[in-house]
Each structure stands twice: as structure tokens, then as C-alpha cells.
Amino acid sequence: MEKVRPGTDAARQLDGYVMSTLFYEPSTRTRLSFEAAMAKLGGSVVSTENAREFSSVAKGETLEDTIRTVEGYSDVVVLRHYLAGSAKAAASVAAIPVLNAGDGPGQHPTQALLDVYTILREVGKVNDVRIALVGDLANGRTARSLAYLLSMYSNVKMYFVAPDVVRMGEDIKEFLDSKGVDWEEASDLKAVAAEVDVLYQTRIQKERFQDRPEDYEKARGKFIVDSKLMDILPRKSVVMHPLPRVDEITPEVDADPRAAYFRQTRNGLKRLQVTAQQTALFFGQVWPEQSSSAAGVRTAALVTALLSWQWDVVFVSSSARNVHTELLEQQGCQTFQCPPNQEAQFTQLLQKLQPRVCVFDRFYTEEAFSFRVREVMPEALLVLDMQDLHCLRKARQAAGLEGGTLLEAMTRPPKASDAALQRELASIYRSDLTLVCSPVEMALLQSLYSIPEHKLCLAPFFASTAVRVQPFGSRANFMTIGNWRHPPNRDGVQWLCRDIWPAIRQQLPDAELHIYGAYMAGDAQKYHKPAAGVCIKGFAPSLDIMQQYRVCLAPLRFGAGLKGKIVDSWAHGLPVCTTPVGAEGMFPGAESQPEGFPVFVAQATPGHTAPLHNWGLQLLQQLYGKDARLQVVKEALLTALQHMEKRRSTDYVGQMLWSQQLRATEYFSRWIELKERTVGLPSR
């Protein structure tokens, strides 16, 4: 964000947005830095600097009512209040983001952000830092928030130096203990000063001692930073202070280059730029096909969710623009077409967007793009959305071709020597977080392939139950649906038409089978045999067609992941008959036998299947409810962002795979780029 310059696109990224600053306590630096940063990013500000006296609170209005009113005028609220917990109370009733600019003696998270930023700039590191927090640690919200934030870094040592009446709260110390952070309380500031990289001084807050002035007198003036103390402080260490100061740092220290507190104040301008809307960048080999692919529907749901969480979302693909590109743009997502092997173009795009999170749709997209992201934006979180475990699907397909049964194929996971497995596991290890669709594959990755739990997030389908289900009694016939280009779907239709449907017709001679799917204009037409009750319907203009049918058949003999056709059927009150492969992971204990097809469908009368369509709706809500499942993803993303540096520092396998010697996919991509550049050059 330091690269923001007037007149650039970055300087207009908040154009049209309004920020309200509500300050119930005095502030100079925090309020002005928020307002200046908003102006530099192109937004505007409405403000009250003394809301305790000059707002409707003086008339008895509650904070909650004030927030509900102000959100009608603005897009974000910056709140400073004199009561601990006030920001949380405000956020609980707000429909827009609320930024905590200090809540009494509670927390000051945006100050902690700029403090960590200052430490990084001044000391050159945050991991392994040794810091002394000095002064009013009981009431000093800045010190409390900084302690919380520093706990996310590795090998940090904290010293708490405070008068007895304002010692660090037990809640902070217990929290640090729970995180394994090394801390100690000390009373000799000189001894501590000789050991630290950062001396973080704070003032004794007189306003917190209204009813106990004698305690204030005990605390003030006990620990002073002066020229004598600076003689002890190591040459490369710094002194920080959130300001304002009273007498805890003498003016003579200001000229010392290790006095970082005014530089720290200038960094406050970054606080809104840090907390401003962030960018999530999606990479896909193709644009997500929301109308013909369960994976496309799921990806679109993730895009929509991030937009609703106030992120900017950009989707990049090397494919030509098409109708699916337009659908993304209608959702509010920016789109770019960018070949993977054009370094200059891709680098320019990354530098322009400054993504905080990069999501790779399937492992081969991660192979093509991630190394460039790592070069240009090393601080970006790398997220792999695997959709399904591709190597597992291929291994099962191979097992089926060898003559094994469905159940035998399902119990034969890929071996360590499997090249496809090696590529996919390498992609997972290189990523900071992997979204896993199936709970079965989640368990396999952890138990058999030893992927650390924190690298995985179960992210199945995100289903809405808003579909209005038609009465079941008027339904008739059978259907199946699936993208014809997907091998498991194509094989399933072939098996269905060759072996299963004839057995069904023997028992239900008047029944019809309607087959839907995208890309069925070619060889799929040979299965169109109306005399045998089989009709190729092709692309389904809407999934509402499912409400015409009594049963969905999903005869899958190989595959992996969860099956979108099953979730879609449940959402439309349509019972499903499938195989063990189709049922795998869909609900606990899901099981089916292929020979059960004729038996089940022979009983497919309203009386037999009507109870099943209600059961499917219940499973949909319990297992795939959109709000609950997306909340899990949101929490996993935020946790991964918070702990990224710490996790990477101990991710030995992941870091090994980023080493020069093992990045074969990068060099292959570079070779393709060089080859494309030299095409057409005259031979010598």
C-alpha cells in the first residue's frame, strides 16, 4: 500500500465510499490518520470528534441506535469509545464494517497493526523479536492489542515492565501462555533495555484513575526513558510510543535515531490502507461454468461470498472470454484474460491488483501460476481449491479397467509412486490452505498422506434451500444429468443405457429416461432411442426441470469428490439412486449397491419415493447449508492469514518444494514462454 500515488488507480480505489468516524474520546493521531488515509484512497469522511458531548448520546441515545443511524450515511464506521467491548457491541447491530479505533481500556487493534508494521520496518523482522512493553499495561489498550498480535509470530519474547498498580492483565498473560509465548514481568528497566530490540513505552493514563488519584501518583514517573537509558539500549534497537506522551520520554531522546515514535505516527496513515477492502484473486484454467458444472457453481458461490465479505474479487483465466465470464462480471467480479506463460503481463497484473489472497482452481492451475505469485507477491496467501482429488479419480478409473469391482476400486488409493498423486500432494504442500470438497478425501489426506490439519479446510457444496419444491404426486419418469465432457458422467450414461436401463424397462415398460448434460451434440446422440424410452435432452436450461421427475439415476463407476447432481436433486425434492462412488461422502454412512438399481426403481411409485424427497431436503440443510459452510471457509481464511508467517516458518515440506532444485513445473512454464517468444524467428 505504500505504492499508492495521487492520480493512480490505487488512489481511487475507495472513490464513492463514505467513512464515518465516531470518537467518544479525544484523539488526534488515530482520527486524523484514518481520515487522511481515506482521502488518499479516494473516499470521503463524515465525522464527529467529540461524540460523547456533541451527538445524540447527550440526549440519551444508545450506541447501538447511533450505529444503526450512521450506517445509513456511510459504508464503514470507525469507532473510538470509552467502554471496553463497545466495538463488539456496535458490530453486532451494524450492517456495515465497524473498525475498532480503541475501546476504553480494552483493545486498539488498528494501532497494533501499525505497530507491527513499524517493528518490521525499523527492526527488519517480527519473528524472533524481543520487546519490552513499559508503563500503564493495565489500561493501555495499545500494549494489550500489540501483545495479542505479536503472539501470532514465532519465537517472540515479551517483557512487561510496569508499576504494581498497572501491571499487565491476567487475561493477556493467560492468553500468551495458551499460545506458548515466552514472557516475563520485570521491575528493572535498565536490565531489560539491554536485552531488547524494541522498547515500547506508554504513558500512565490519568483519565483511568478518576476515583483513585493516589494510585496514579504511585505509577507516574516510575519508568522514564532518558539519555542515560538510551546509553544502555543496543545500537540497533528502537524506542516506540503510541503517543501522546507526558513525561515518560524526555525531549532529549527525540534527536536519537533510535527514537522511532514519530516515524511510528507517520505509519499511522497506513492503518486504513491495511484495513481497507482487500483483494482476492482467483485463477482458473477455464471460467467457472455456473450453468453446466457443479464445480463451476461451487466456485461462483465462493466468489459471491467473498464479495459479500467486502472483498474485491478478480478472476483470471487463460481461456477466451465467454458467457461465463459475463456471469462473473454481473456478480461484481472483475475478470482478466492472462496466459500463464507471459511473465511481463502477469507481473504487471499482480502489481496492479496487490492481492491478499490467491485462489487456484485445481492443482494444475496452481502449478502454472503460483510460482509467479510467490515471486511478485510473497506475502499473499496461497489457497488451493482442489474440487476433488484428481489422482484418486484416475486410480479408480484404472482399477475399473483392470476388471475390479466398484468396492475394490474404492479401497485402492493411489500409491506413493503415482506421478499424479505426487503432483497433487506437492501442490497442497506448496499452498498455505487447501479447500477440500469431500470429507472422505479430507480424512485420506490427513491419515494416509499426512497433510497437516491446519493446511486443510472442509469446503463442500454451498447449497441454498430456497428452491420451491413442486408436489411429488404429479411427477413421472427418470432422469440423469452430467457434463458429457467429464469422463465419469460419460461412462455412467454408457453403463446406464447398456446394462441398467434395460433391466428397469423390463419391470416398468412405460417408463422413460431423459438424459441431460452440456456438450451432448456429438457421439452422445447415439444413445437417443425413444423406442427404448431413452431421450437425449441435452443442455438443461434450468435445474427446475428436475421437479418433473420421480428419480434421478447417478450410476457412477469411478470418480472422486462430492457429486453436484445429488445435491441439486435434493434441492429440488428429487430422490437419487446411485452407486457407492456416487454416495461416498455425501452423508455419514452413505452406501448403495449397483445391483440395487432395478429393485429400487421398480418401487418408484409416489408412495415409496415421496418420503425420500423430504429426507433429501433435510440432508441438504444439515450438511450443505450455504451460510454455515461458508462461515467455516471464512474463519479458515482469516486464521490462515493471521498465522501465515508463523506457519510458513515451520512448514518444512512446503518450503522444500519451493526450493530451486524441485520447481520443475516453473521451469517447464518458463521453457514454454521462451519457445513462444522464439516462434517465427528466422533460422541461422
Secondary structure, 3 states (H helix, E strand, C coil): CCCCCCCCCHHHCCCCCEEEEEECCCCCHHHHHHHHHHHHCCCEEEEECCCCCCCHHHHCCCHHHHHHHHCCCCCEEEEEECCCCHHHHHHHHCCCCEEEEEECCCCCHHHHHHHHHHHHHHHCCCCCCEEEEECCCCCCHHHHHHHHHHCCCCCCEEEEECCHHHCCCHHHHHHHHHCCCEEEEECCHHHHHCCCCEEEECCCCHHHHCCCHHHHHHHCCCCCECHHHHHHCCCCCEEECCCCCCCCECHHHHHCCCECHHHHHHHCCHHHHHHCCCEEEEEECCCCCCCCCHHHHHHHHHHHHHHHCCCEEEEEECCCCCHHHHHHHHHCCEEEECCCCCHHHHHHHHHHHCCCEEEEECHHHHHHHHHHHHHHCCCCEEEEECCCCHHHHHHHHHHHHCCCCHHHHHCCCCCCCCHHHHHHHHHHHHCCEEEECCHHHHHHHHHCCCCCHHHEEECCCCECCCCCCCCCCCCCCEEEECCCCCHHHHHHHHHHHHHHHHHHHHHCCCCCEEEECCCCCCHHHHHCEHHHCEEEEECCCCHHHHHHCCEEEECCCCCCCCCHHHHHHHHCCCCEEECHHHHCCCCCCCCCCCCHHHHHHHCCCHHHHHHHHHHHHHHHHHHHEHHHHHHHHHHHHHHHHHHHHHHHHCCHHHHHHCCHHHCHHHHHHHHHHHHHHHCCCCCC
